[in-house]
Amino acid sequence: MPIVTLEQARLHLRVDGEDEDTLIDLFITTAGEQVQEYLNRQVFADQAELDQAVADGAGGDRPMVANASAQAAALLMIGRLYASREDDAKGGGNEFPQASRRLLDPYRIGQGV
């Protein structure tokens, strides 16, 4: 389960309809992957999901439940992806947002990406 729901992403993006749900779902998945890569640890939507992963031996090193900081960081990334759908020739359009880095830094293990 993603760390941000479609409803949370729609609210953040101020999208009312369902026309772009497939695209927004892609951005949700991408942002979740980026959060995990940056943190160098697996992040789960809730405690039950984390417990199941650990029981299955798939929790990785120091897994965590997504907290407000991880969710906010993911929403910032989703917003960036949604607003800038094309590659920016100057390199600024789809960079990892600095605010996301600041939100995630306290939970990061090692250097990450």
Backbone as CSV, one residue per row, in Angstrom:
resi,resn,N_x,N_y,N_z,CA_x,CA_y,CA_z,C_x,C_y,C_z
1,MET,0.841,-1.176,0.000,0.000,0.000,0.000,0.893,1.248,0.000
2,PRO,0.572,2.229,-0.815,1.404,3.442,-0.867,1.321,4.254,0.432
3,ILE,2.327,5.072,0.653,2.356,5.878,1.879,1.455,7.102,1.780
4,VAL,1.007,7.430,0.573,0.071,8.525,0.333,-1.092,7.946,-0.458
5,THR,-2.301,8.266,-0.062,-3.461,7.760,-0.784,-3.782,8.645,-1.986
6,LEU,-4.549,8.092,-2.889,-5.000,8.863,-4.044,-5.795,10.084,-3.595
7,GLU,-6.615,9.918,-2.578,-7.424,11.030,-2.066,-6.535,12.140,-1.497
8,GLN,-5.480,11.757,-0.763,-4.549,12.763,-0.229,-3.850,13.495,-1.367
9,ALA,-3.425,12.755,-2.375,-2.737,13.374,-3.507,-3.668,14.314,-4.259
10,ARG,-4.897,13.882,-4.507,-5.858,14.757,-5.192,-6.079,16.046,-4.409
11,LEU,-6.233,15.923,-3.102,-6.431,17.098,-2.260,-5.225,18.033,-2.353
12,HIS,-4.042,17.461,-2.259,-2.809,18.252,-2.346,-2.691,18.954,-3.704
13,LEU,-3.055,18.242,-4.758,-2.946,18.792,-6.109,-4.133,19.670,-6.495
14,ARG,-5.161,19.668,-5.655,-6.404,20.395,-5.929,-7.070,19.899,-7.211
15,VAL,-7.108,18.580,-7.330,-7.750,17.920,-8.465,-9.075,17.358,-7.979
16,ASP,-10.170,17.745,-8.632,-11.494,17.305,-8.205,-11.956,16.032,-8.904
17,GLY,-11.668,15.891,-10.172,-12.180,14.759,-10.927,-11.267,13.555,-10.873
18,GLU,-11.687,12.519,-11.588,-10.945,11.265,-11.621,-10.195,11.075,-12.937
19,ASP,-10.257,12.060,-13.823,-9.665,11.924,-15.153,-8.179,11.623,-15.132
20,GLU,-7.463,12.134,-14.141,-6.005,11.986,-14.101,-5.538,10.974,-13.056
21,ASP,-6.441,10.140,-12.568,-6.087,9.193,-11.509,-4.949,8.259,-11.884
22,THR,-4.922,7.797,-13.126,-3.849,6.883,-13.544,-2.499,7.576,-13.453
23,LEU,-2.433,8.814,-13.902,-1.196,9.588,-13.836,-0.818,9.874,-12.382
24,ILE,-1.791,10.277,-11.588,-1.520,10.575,-10.180,-1.058,9.324,-9.442
25,ASP,-1.658,8.172,-9.748,-1.201,6.912,-9.145,0.260,6.625,-9.484
26,LEU,0.649,6.901,-10.715,2.044,6.726,-11.116,2.955,7.628,-10.288
27,PHE,2.544,8.877,-10.096,3.335,9.815,-9.301,3.395,9.385,-7.830
28,ILE,2.313,8.817,-7.315,2.300,8.323,-5.934,3.322,7.203,-5.776
29,THR,3.321,6.278,-6.721,4.276,5.169,-6.674,5.704,5.680,-6.777
30,THR,5.942,6.588,-7.709,7.280,7.146,-7.907,7.760,7.872,-6.659
31,ALA,6.909,8.688,-6.073,7.290,9.429,-4.873,7.596,8.474,-3.719
32,GLY,6.804,7.428,-3.573,7.058,6.443,-2.521,8.396,5.757,-2.705
33,GLU,8.713,5.420,-3.955,10.007,4.804,-4.236,11.149,5.763,-3.916
34,GLN,10.974,7.034,-4.272,12.019,8.020,-4.012,12.221,8.249,-2.518
35,VAL,11.133,8.266,-1.756,11.249,8.403,-0.302,12.069,7.243,0.261
36,GLN,11.757,6.034,-0.155,12.480,4.860,0.349,13.945,4.871,-0.078
37,GLU,14.206,5.249,-1.312,15.592,5.306,-1.783,16.385,6.352,-1.015
38,TYR,15.783,7.511,-0.784,16.485,8.565,-0.065,16.750,8.153,1.384
39,LEU,15.756,7.521,2.012,15.905,7.112,3.408,16.785,5.885,3.580
40,ASN,16.960,5.141,2.494,17.749,3.907,2.546,17.083,2.886,3.464
41,ARG,15.759,2.876,3.466,14.991,1.939,4.281,13.598,1.797,3.705
42,GLN,12.944,0.698,4.034,11.582,0.499,3.567,10.614,1.282,4.444
43,VAL,9.624,1.861,3.784,8.611,2.649,4.478,7.254,2.028,4.166
44,PHE,6.477,1.797,5.219,5.185,1.138,5.071,4.059,2.088,5.452
45,ALA,2.912,1.872,4.845,1.762,2.759,5.056,1.240,2.704,6.489
46,ASP,1.298,1.553,7.127,0.794,1.430,8.494,1.522,0.298,9.225
47,GLN,1.251,0.195,10.516,1.944,-0.790,11.344,1.621,-2.215,10.916
48,ALA,0.386,-2.466,10.521,0.003,-3.821,10.100,0.800,-4.252,8.878
49,GLU,0.993,-3.334,7.931,1.776,-3.648,6.727,3.234,-3.915,7.084
50,LEU,3.789,-3.099,7.982,5.173,-3.312,8.424,5.300,-4.658,9.138
51,ASP,4.372,-4.955,10.046,4.414,-6.216,10.782,4.368,-7.413,9.834
52,GLN,3.524,-7.345,8.815,3.419,-8.438,7.853,4.720,-8.598,7.070
53,ALA,5.321,-7.485,6.657,6.581,-7.543,5.910,7.685,-8.155,6.765
54,VAL,7.750,-7.769,8.026,8.759,-8.320,8.930,8.518,-9.820,9.126
55,ALA,7.275,-10.197,9.308,6.939,-11.612,9.477,7.324,-12.420,8.239
56,ASP,7.212,-11.801,7.072,7.571,-12.462,5.813,9.069,-12.381,5.521
57,GLY,9.812,-11.689,6.387,11.248,-11.518,6.174,11.584,-10.502,5.107
58,ALA,10.651,-9.580,4.840,10.842,-8.613,3.755,10.897,-7.171,4.239
59,GLY,11.117,-6.960,5.522,11.104,-5.606,6.060,12.370,-4.820,5.820
60,GLY,13.461,-5.512,5.540,14.725,-4.819,5.333,15.316,-4.327,6.646
61,ASP,16.335,-3.474,6.531,17.039,-2.938,7.687,16.309,-1.712,8.219
62,ARG,15.887,-1.777,9.460,15.228,-0.662,10.148,14.034,-0.091,9.383
63,PRO,13.043,-0.926,9.070,11.854,-0.427,8.375,11.091,0.540,9.272
64,MET,10.258,1.357,8.670,9.476,2.314,9.448,8.084,2.485,8.855
65,VAL,7.177,2.936,9.695,5.843,3.311,9.250,5.918,4.760,8.784
66,ALA,5.264,5.062,7.692,5.280,6.431,7.158,4.696,7.387,8.188
67,ASN,5.485,8.372,8.552,5.012,9.398,9.463,4.596,10.628,8.650
68,ALA,4.177,11.672,9.327,3.713,12.877,8.637,4.807,13.483,7.756
69,SER,6.049,13.430,8.209,7.149,13.990,7.421,7.341,13.232,6.113
70,ALA,7.290,11.905,6.176,7.440,11.096,4.958,6.281,11.343,4.004
71,GLN,5.072,11.450,4.548,3.913,11.709,3.696,3.986,13.099,3.073
72,ALA,4.372,14.095,3.853,4.490,15.452,3.314,5.580,15.521,2.246
73,ALA,6.698,14.838,2.481,7.778,14.809,1.484,7.282,14.179,0.185
74,ALA,6.540,13.084,0.299,5.990,12.420,-0.887,5.012,13.342,-1.608
75,LEU,4.170,14.038,-0.872,3.220,14.965,-1.501,3.939,16.093,-2.233
76,LEU,5.031,16.586,-1.667,5.804,17.620,-2.361,6.367,17.089,-3.675
77,MET,6.834,15.847,-3.657,7.352,15.234,-4.887,6.230,15.029,-5.904
78,ILE,5.089,14.572,-5.437,3.946,14.379,-6.327,3.556,15.706,-6.967
79,GLY,3.531,16.754,-6.169,3.212,18.083,-6.697,4.205,18.535,-7.744
80,ARG,5.479,18.274,-7.508,6.518,18.649,-8.468,6.344,17.881,-9.778
81,LEU,6.108,16.583,-9.676,5.905,15.758,-10.873,4.655,16.182,-11.638
82,TYR,3.601,16.500,-10.914,2.339,16.888,-11.539,2.463,18.232,-12.257
83,ALA,3.143,19.168,-11.618,3.271,20.513,-12.182,4.250,20.581,-13.342
84,SER,5.270,19.739,-13.314,6.312,19.777,-14.340,6.405,18.401,-14.984
85,ARG,5.559,18.171,-15.982,5.448,16.839,-16.581,6.484,16.567,-17.651
86,GLU,7.236,17.539,-18.009,8.283,17.368,-19.023,9.631,17.595,-18.382
87,ASP,10.667,17.028,-18.979,12.027,17.216,-18.503,12.437,18.663,-18.749
88,ASP,12.994,19.285,-17.755,13.429,20.675,-17.845,14.869,20.710,-18.334
89,ALA,15.108,21.415,-19.437,16.451,21.494,-20.016,17.461,22.071,-19.032
90,LYS,17.016,22.916,-18.115,17.904,23.514,-17.131,18.126,22.601,-15.926
91,GLY,17.375,21.501,-15.862,17.563,20.537,-14.782,16.796,20.848,-13.521
92,GLY,15.955,21.869,-13.508,15.266,22.246,-12.283,13.877,21.694,-12.122
93,GLY,13.283,21.170,-13.161,11.881,20.800,-13.124,11.539,19.613,-12.254
94,ASN,12.300,18.551,-12.334,11.932,17.338,-11.614,12.984,16.905,-10.603
95,GLU,13.741,17.849,-10.080,14.709,17.525,-9.046,13.990,17.135,-7.756
96,PHE,14.684,16.409,-6.927,14.172,16.047,-5.608,14.011,17.344,-4.813
97,PRO,12.798,17.685,-4.392,12.596,18.973,-3.706,13.411,19.087,-2.416
98,GLN,14.025,20.240,-2.222,14.821,20.479,-1.011,13.991,20.339,0.249
99,ALA,12.742,20.781,0.200,11.878,20.658,1.377,11.660,19.182,1.721
100,SER,11.568,18.330,0.712,11.422,16.900,0.958,12.664,16.355,1.653
101,ARG,13.835,16.780,1.197,15.079,16.349,1.835,15.101,16.736,3.315
102,ARG,14.716,17.970,3.598,14.734,18.437,4.991,13.747,17.654,5.855
103,LEU,12.605,17.306,5.298,11.624,16.530,6.046,12.113,15.111,6.322
104,LEU,12.863,14.549,5.372,13.291,13.154,5.476,14.618,12.956,6.191
105,ASP,15.474,13.969,6.214,16.823,13.821,6.777,16.869,13.197,8.176
106,PRO,15.970,13.551,9.103,16.065,12.937,10.442,15.830,11.426,10.462
107,TYR,15.250,10.881,9.407,14.901,9.460,9.367,15.791,8.664,8.418
108,ARG,16.776,9.329,7.845,17.635,8.722,6.844,18.697,7.835,7.497
109,ILE,18.965,6.707,6.842,20.015,5.798,7.285,21.140,5.873,6.274
110,GLY,22.333,6.210,6.722,23.467,6.274,5.803,23.309,7.379,4.779
111,GLN,24.011,7.225,3.686,24.030,8.266,2.653,22.837,8.215,1.719
112,GLY,22.290,7.034,1.454,21.165,6.945,0.524,21.551,7.393,-0.855
113,VAL,20.549,7.873,-1.594,20.762,8.302,-2.978,21.263,9.711,-3.005
